[in-house]
Amino acid sequence: MPGPLAGIDRIEQGPAVTHPNPLAPARLAGGDARALAPHVWPASARRDDEGRIEVGGVALADLAERHGTPLYVLDEGEVRSRARRALAAFRREAQRAGATAHVYYAGKSFMSADVVRWMRDEGLRLDVCTGGELALALAAGVPAADLGLHGNDKSDAELAQALEAGVGTVVLDSAEEVGRVADAARAAGRLQPVRIRVNSGVHASTHEYLATAREDQKFGVPLADVPGVAAAVRARPELALLGLHSHIGSQISGAEGFAEAARRLLAVHRDLLAGGPVPELNLGGGFGIAYTADQEAPAIEDLARGVVDAVVAACAELAIPVPDLAMEPGRWIVGPAGVTVYRAGTVKDVVVESDEGPAVRRYVSVDGGMSDNVRTALYAADYTVRLAGRDSSAEPVLVRVVGKHCESGDVVVRADLLPADAGRDDLLAVAATGAYHHSLASNYNLVGRPAVVAVDRGADRLLITRETVGDVLARDAGLVMTEAR
């Protein structure tokens, strides 16, 4: 007698799956498949009179019609507002402590010429990690003095490019970089301010791959080695020691890890003061956002207060002045402002054994996938999906949104609710995709990367063009050479 899973490969579209479903995570209990949680979606997100989702006063369906799918949509007003909030929060708290704060936008989260200009307009500096990011920032008009260069393996060409441009700071990631940066500074004929990135040993409460201050990883100088690296910096007349730098990880929801990192770095900072000025302390970024309704999104004002309070307390205990502070948020600024729009394709119901017996998981395929959102595969990240192009009163069902790539791990949304009638050609919107989506996008399976569109006050404009199949094939030298012959 066949079991409950017999014929599973032949099940295409079974009966409507009602919620609750034993496969559904507890966070979806009592969930609403129409709701747009305000701390997950851009503040401007709403449903219009037809039930379509609007962002920045523009219907996502209209954007899909004009620009195609998949499509990254970025709410300019949201990005600018969050940049202003971050800068104001840290400046206010630092001023309370008698210090100055500088906020660098972490360009790796998302960069385009327009976004870089938004950051410049709002008074932020910019953190870049490669020669490509540096070139884009300079081409977009950011003053080189407002740039900080990171990277654990900076090439000689990248250092020459940065120092000839007059980059504001270089973050030294190893003892070996001291001489190389000093030589590049001498060749450029300038005094180069530097920070020393410190591996503080603080274990941020985040995914293993997002924790960047653990002892066994590639970034930074161990705390015990910092005095020697600082001495090497001070021995080179081409370099000026600006301060210590720490980055404990990403998607962090509280100030505790930053507080502990500050305490550890400031103890070394105090010892370094005996050999000369150390005007600044940079505690990095990594502030988390909410991807699903059950997650908490930390207010930047609370984080700023917690970080500065910890610095003030540590300085008081060590009997040293409070240094100027620098922070490097990226995801917190741009992440919640982004939405990705997909067009649904194949819908497939699959029977799965659960603790409560056979249950059905509905797979909804879309025209993108891990080439435009690899975070689900990398970090088992959770996301929120909604029907975007129309309204529906159908009962909610548990779905898994998957991509079109040849990988079983090609999952966009692991679990959420959609109306039972959602299917082929429907538009779906996935929230909180402004950070580390376009930045990590690839051409896997020779799929072109999506366009990026900005929306603001009812208007839209293209930020980054869609990559066509022709664009992808144009890089294949075998095809180019064949055509030339």
N, C-alpha and C positions, 0 to 999 in steps of 0.2 A: 504494500500500500504506500503510495507516495507521501512524503512528509510535507510540512507546510511550506518548505522552500522549493519544492519541485517546480520546475519550469520557470525559475526566477529570471533566466535570461530572455524569456519570451514576454515578460510583463512590460507593456509599454504605457498604458494609460488605464489604471484600474479605477475603481470607484473613488469618489471624493473622500479624502482622508480628513477626518475631523480632529480638531484639537480639543482636549489634550491628547497627546501622543506619548507613549512611554519612552520614545526616543528623544523627546524634547528636553532640553536642559531646564532646570528649575527656574531660571531667569525669565523664561517665556510663559510661565503660568499666568493665566489671566491677561495675556498680552493682547494688544490691539494692532491688527495688521495695517491700520490706516494712520496711526499716530506718528507724529514727527516730534520726538523728544527734543525739547529746546536746547538741552546741553549736549546733544549729539549732532544735530543739524545746524546749518548756518542760521543766525538769528532772523534772517529774512525769509527763511523757508516757510511756505504756507501752501495750502490747497486752494485753487481758484474755484469759481462757481461751478466748473465742470468736474471738480475733484482732481484736476491735474496739479502736480507739484510745481511751484514756482520758486526760484531762487534769484534774489536780486531784482525782483520784479519781472522776470522773464520765465515763461513756461519751459520746463525741460523738454517737453515734446516739440516746441518750436525750435529749440536749439538743435535737437536731434534731426529735425527736418532740414535745417540749414547746413549743419556741419557733419552729420553722420554719427554713427556709433561704432565702437565705444567712444565716449567723449568725456574728457575731464572738464569740469565746470568749476570755476573759482570765483567766489564772491569778493570782489575788490574791496567793498566797504567793510566786510568782515575782517579781511586781512589787515587793512589799515587800522581799523579800530583796535584790534588785538595788539598790533605793534605799538600803538600809542599807549595802551594800557600797561604793557610790559615796561616800556621806558619810564612812564610816570611812576609806576609802583616802585621800581628799584631806585629811581632818583629820589623819590620822597623818603623812602626808608634810609637810604644812605645819608641824605642831608640831615635827617634826625640824629644820625650817629656822628655828624661832623665830617662826613666824607663825600666823595663824588662817585657816581655810578655810571658805567658805560654799558650799553646793551648792544651786542653783536647779533645780527640775524644769522643763524646757522644755515648757510646757503645749501648745504647738502640735502636739506629737507625738500626744497624745491627752488629751482632757479630758472628765471627767464629774465630777459632784459627789462620788461615792465615791472615785474615783481621786485627786482633789484632797485629800480627807481622808486617804487613805492616805499621801500625801506629807507632809502636816502631821504625822500621827502619827509618822512615821519621822524627823522633824526636818529635813526639807528646806524650803527656801523655794520660791517659785513665780515663774516667768517668764511674763508674759502679753504679748500683742502687739496686742490690740484691746479696744475697749470691751466686746464680748461676752465675751471671755475674762476680763476684769477683773470683770465682773458675776457670772459663774459662780463665780469664786474667792471673791469676797466673800460670795455667797449660800451657799456651801458652808462658810463659817466660817473661812477663812484670814485671819489678822490682816493688815490692809492694810500694816503695817510690814514684813511678810515678802514683799511683792510687788515685782517689778521690771517696769516697763513699757517694752517695746520698740516699734518701729514706725518706718518711714521716712516715714509721712505721717499723723501723729497729728492728729486733728481738734481744734478748740477744745473741742468737747463732750467728747471723750475725755479731754483734759487736765484739764478742769474736774472731770469725774467722778473721775479718779484722785487729784487733789490734794485735793479735798474729802473723799475717803475716807481720805487720809493714806498714800498709797502710799509704800513705803520708798525706792525709787529710780526715777528716770526716765533712760532712756538717750537722750542727744541724738544724733540721726542726721544733723544738719546744723547749720550756723551759724545758719540762720534760726530754728531751734527755741529758741535761747537766750532771746530776748526773749519768745517766746510762753509758754514754760514759766515764766519769771520773772513774767510778768504773771498767769498762772494761780495761781502761788504767792502773789503779793501779794493776789489776790482771795480766796484761801482762808485768808489770814492765817497762813502757815507758811513755815518755812525748808525748802526742798526739796533733798535730796541728788541729785546727777546724776552720771552717767558720760558720757564722750564716746566714741561708737563710732568706731573708727579703721579706715580702709581701709588695712591694713598692706601690701598688695601681695603677700602670701604666696599662692602658687598651690597650694592643696591638691590632692593627687593624688586626684581624684574626678571625677564627671560634671560637665560644664561648667555645668549648671544648678544643681548643688549647691555649686559653689565661690563663696563669698560675699565674698572679700576681693580679687578681681582689680580692677584699676584701672578698667575700663570696665563698671561696674555700679552699681546704685542705692543700695547701702548705704554709710553711713559717711562720715567726713571724711578726706580725704587726709592722710598723715603730715605733710606740709609745712604744712598749715593748722591743725594741732592747737594750736600755741602761741597763735595768734590767737583761736581759739574758747575756749581755757582762760582767756585774758585777759578775754574778754567775759563768761564765767561769773563770774569773780572780781569783775568790775565791778558785778554785780547782787547787792545785799545779800540778796535772796530765795533765792539759790542757794548751795549748798555743793558744791565739787568733790570727789567721792569718788574718782575715778580714771578710767583709760582702759579701754576695752572693745574686744575683738576677737572676731570669729567668722569663721574661715577657710573653713568649709564643713561638709559633712555626709558621713556614711559614710566616716570617716577611720580608718585601721587602725593608725596609729603616732603617736608623740609628736613626730616631727621637725618637722612643720609648726607645731605649737604652740610648739616650742622657738624656731623662727625668728621667729614672731610675737612671742613674749615678748622676744627680743633687740631687735627693732625698737621695740616699744612702750616698753621700759624705758629706751632711750636718750632718748626724749622725756620719759618720766617723770622721769628725773634732772634734765633742764633745768627741768621744771615745779616741782621741789622748791625751786628758788631763790625762787619767788614765794609759797610757802605749802605746807601739807601736802597730800600725795597718798597717802592711806592704803591704797589698794586697787588691785589689778590683776585685771581680769576677762578670762579667755581663752576664754570661750564654751563651746560644746559641739561636737557633731558626731561623737562616737565611734561607730565602725561596729559592725555585728553581722554574723553569718553568716546568709545566706539559703539557701545550698546547702552540701552536705557538704564541698566542696573549698575553701570560703572559710574564712579564719582569723578568729576572733572575739577581738579584743584583750582581755586581762584588765584590768579597771579598775585593779587594783593596779599593774600595769606602766605603764599610761598615767599614773597619778597620780605615780609615782616619776619617770618621764621628764620630765613637765612641771615638777615642782618642782625637780628637779636642774638643768634648764635655767634656771629663774628664779634659783636660787641662784648658778649660775655667772655669769650675766649681771650680777647685782647685785654680785658680788665684783669682776668686771672693771671695773664702773662706780663702785665704792667707794660704794655706797648701801645702806641697810638693805633687807632683804627685805620687801616689802609684804604685807598680807593678800591672800589669793587668793580668787577666786570662779569657779565653773565652772557650766555650764548643760547637763548631759546630759538627753536626753529619749528618743531612740531606744534608747540602750543600756539604759535602765531598763525601758521598756514593750514594746519591739519583740519580743524573744524570748518574751515571756509570752503573745503573742497567736496564735491559730489561727483561720482562717476555714473554716467548714463549708459546702459546696455540695452540691446534688443534681445528678447528671449527667443529661443529656438525650441529644440527638442525638450519635451517634458516626459519624464519616465518615473513610474512608481516601482520601487524595489522593496520586496519583502525581506525584513531583517528580524532575526531572533532577538528578543529582549528578555529581561527578567520576568516580564509579565506575559510572555508568549510572543507569537509573530506580530510584528508591527510593520507599518509601511513608511518608508522614507521617500519623499518626492524629490527627484532631481530635476532642477530647472537649468537647462544649459543656456549660456549667453554667448554673444559674438566676441567676447574678449577672454580674459582669464589670467593665468599666472604671468603672462607677458605684460600686463598692465597693473596687476596687483599680486606681487609675489609674497607679500607679508603673511598671508594665511599659511602658505606652504613653509615659509621660513620660521615663523614664530607661533604657529597655531593661533593666530590672531582671530578675534571675533569681530563681526561687522553687522550692520543693520541694513536691510534691504526693504524697499517699498515699491509698490506699483506706482509708476510715475505719470503715465500718459492718460489715465482715465480713473474714474471712481468705480468702486465695486462694493456691493453689500453682501457678497458671498461669504460664507463662513471661513474663518482662517484655517489654514493647514500648515503643517510643518514642512519646510522646504530646505534643501541644500542647493545653493546656487553654484554651478560649476562652469568652467570654461571650455574652450574648444580644443585645447592642446592635448597631445598624446601622453598624458601623465595622469595616473589615478589620483595624485595629490594636487591636481589642478582644480582647487576649490577657491571660490571667491568669498562666499558666505557659508560658514559651516552649518549654522542653524538659525532660522528665523521663521516668521509667519508671513504668508502671503494669502490673498483671497483665493479660494479654491478654483476660481475660473481663470486665474492668471495662466497665460500660455503663449504660444507662438505669436511673434510680432508685437507682443506687449513690451512697453518700455519699463525697465526697472532702474531704480536709482539706489546706489550704495553710498552711505554717508561717511563723512570724516576721512576722505581720501586725498586731502590736499598735500599731505606730507609723505614722502618716501614711496610714492606710487609712480608718478612720472620719473622721478629720479632713479628708481630701480627697474624701470621698464626695459624690456628686451625684445629681440626679434625672434624669439623661439618659434620654431615651425615656420620661419620666414613670414611672420605676421608683422605688419607695420605698427609702429607706436601711435597711439591716439593723438588727436589734436587737443589743445588746451584753449579754452575760451574763458574770458573774464566777463562777468555780468555786474552791472551796477546801475541802480535806479532806472530799470526798465530797458536798458540797452546792453548789447553784447559786442565784444570785439575779440578777434583772434589773437592769442598770445604765442602759440606754437602751432605750426601747421601739421596736418596729418601726414604720416609717413606712408607713402604708397608702396605697392609691390615693386613698381618701377624704381623707386628710391632704394629699396633693399637690394634688388638685383644689380643696380648700378655699381655696387661695391664689389661685385664678383669679377675679378680680373679676367677670368676665363671667358666670360661672356663679352666683356668690353673688348678684349683682344680679338675675339672671333669676329665681332661686328666690324672692328677696324680693318681686319684682313678682307 
